Amino acid sequence: MDSSVWQKASYSGSSNACVEVRTVDGLVEIRESDDGEIIVRTTPLKFAKFLQGVKAGEFDHLTDPTT
């Protein structure tokens, strides 16, 4: 089911500096709420794999400002 309405995590609260997601034409679209002009599109399977990687900590090293 497609949803053209952008959704953000409830964890973001009322902040406008977050990632938003929606589905359109069978694809997942992702954007930053404070810079909505740039939209990344991917398949649901690739998005699911990405989320699994995030949860597993695969990208934690990218958040270290000393590297």
Secondary structure, 3 states (H helix, E strand, C coil): CCEEEEEECHHHCCCCCCEEEEEECCEEEEEECCEEEEEEEECHHHHHHHHHHHHCCCCHHHHCCCC
